[in-house]
Amino acid sequence: MIAGAARIIACEGSGVTVNDVVQAAGVTKGGMYFHIPSKDAVVHAVIDEAARRCDFLRAPRSSTGDAVADVQGLLGGYFTHARRYWSLRATAVLWTDLHYEAAARSATYDPLRAAVLAIITGNGIRPESVDATDAVMAILCGVTTTAGPGGFDDGGDLDTVLRLTRPVLAATVGAAAE
């Protein structure tokens, strides 16, 4: 049921109805309400599932010594997971939703941002690099937070994110070397 709800939220946004959710999940309203009391609870269950899928972001990672490649590798890993798990796609859509933004960001955006910052600072770049981290995250948000069936599936979004983040990261690394 959570996977079906995540898929419809990723494709349609948080404005989906209970009818949309039960149809996507292939259950009856009674079946949904037996397990989860409301649409709001369904959305939070999707967000909770996404948070569990982000454990890989908290794992220690080794550095190649190339901050640009390391961050882009992390972003590629995130996209790989998002292609596999609808809950990650749905939660990315919810990053900019007024009602669910705080929970969605806490579940997936914040751990991803922390991992990007850890890579940047772990490569000897000063913590002021938070500006670069926020720029990377702004690019990611701009590309992934629009509801729709495409995005993570076709590879085009990842290519766009990598293309747009490369100069930001390269400038950060270049400034650190000076």
N, C-alpha and C positions, 0 to 999 in steps of 0.2 A: 504494500500500500504506500509506503514512504517513497519508494522508487517512482511509482506512478505519479504521486503528488509532486515530487521533485521535477519530473519531466514536464509536467504541465506548468509549473511555476517558472521553470527555465524558459519555456516557450512563450508563455503568456504574461508573466509577471505576477505580482501578489494580488492583483485584482481578480484572480480566478474565484469562481464560486465553489461552494460545496458540491454542487452538481458536476462541475468540471473535474474536481478532484476525484469523486467517486467513479466517474466515467473513465478517467485516465488510469485509475488504480484497478479498475475492473471489480469493484465491490459495490454493495448496496449502501444507501445512506445508513440504514440500520447497522450494517456490518462495520462501517466506519465509526459511527457513534458508539458502538460497543467497545471499540479499542481506543478511540481518541475523541474527546468530548466536543471539539469545535474546529473550525477551519484554522483559527489562530494556533491551536495546539498542533495541528498538522504541520503548519509552517514552521513552528518551533521544533518539531520532531525532525523535519528536513534539515534545519540549521544544526541541530545536535548531531545528526548523522554526518553532515559535512565536517563538523569539528573533529569527529573521530577519524575521518578520512585524511585529516591534515597532520596526523602524528608524524609523518615523514618530514614535515617542515621543522619539527623540534629536534630531530635526530642530529647528532654531530656529523659534520661533513668535512672532508679534507679539502684543502685548498690546492689549486693547481698553480697558484701564484699569479694568475691572470684574473683579476676581479671581473672584468667584462665577461669572459668565458664562464666563470663560476656563477655569476648572477644569471646569465642567459641559460645556463644549464639548469639552474633551479627553476626558472620560469618554464622551461621546456618540460621539466618534471611535473610541475603544477598542471600544465596543459594536458600532459599524458594522463594524469589522475582525473582531471575534469572530463576528458573524453570517456573515461571508464565509468565515472560516478556522476549521475545527474544531480545529486545533492550539492556537489561543488559548483556546478553551473548555476543551479537555482540560487544558491547563496551569493554568488557573484552578482547576479541580477538584483538581489536584495541589498547589496552594499549601498545603494543609493535610494532605497525605499524609506520614506519618512517613518513608517511604523516599525519596520523590522531592521533598520540600519544598524542600530547599536548591537543587537544580538548577532546579526550576520557578520559585521566587521570583527566582533570579538571572536567569532568562531573560525573565520578563515582569513580575512584581510589582515588582522593584527599579527597572527603567526607568520604569514607570508612576508609582511613588512619587516618583522623582526629578523627573519631569516635573510632577507636582502641586506639589511643593515649589518648583520653579523658578518656576512661575506665581505661587504665593503670595508668595514673596520678591521676584519681579520686579515685583510690584505695590506695592512699598514696605512690605511687611509684614515685620517682623523675623524672623530665622531661628528664634526660639523657636516660630514657628508650626509647628514639627515636630509638635507635639501635634495641631494641626488636620489636618495631612497624615496622621498615623497614624489619626486618627478617620475621615477619608475612606476610607482604605484598609481599615480594619476594617469599615466599612459595605459597601464593595465585596466584601470577602471573605465577609461574612455572607450576602450576596445571591447571589453567583455560584459559591461553591465546592461546592455540592451537586450531585452527579452527577445528570443527568436530561436528557431530550430537549428540554425546553422552554427556559426561561431566556432566553438571548440572542435567540432567534427571535421571541418574541411581543411584545417591547417592554415587557412588564410589569416585568421586572427593571430596565431602564434607568429607567423611571418611578419605581420604588422607590428606586433609588440617588440619582437627582436630588432626589427629595422629601426623603430623609433627609440628604443632604449639604448642601442649601441652608441650613438653619439653622446648621449647624456653620461653614460658610464665611462666612455673614453675620455671625455672632458674632465670628469672627476678624478680618474686615474692620472691623467696628464697634470692636473693642478696639484695633485699630491706629490708628484715627482719633482716639481719645481722647488 
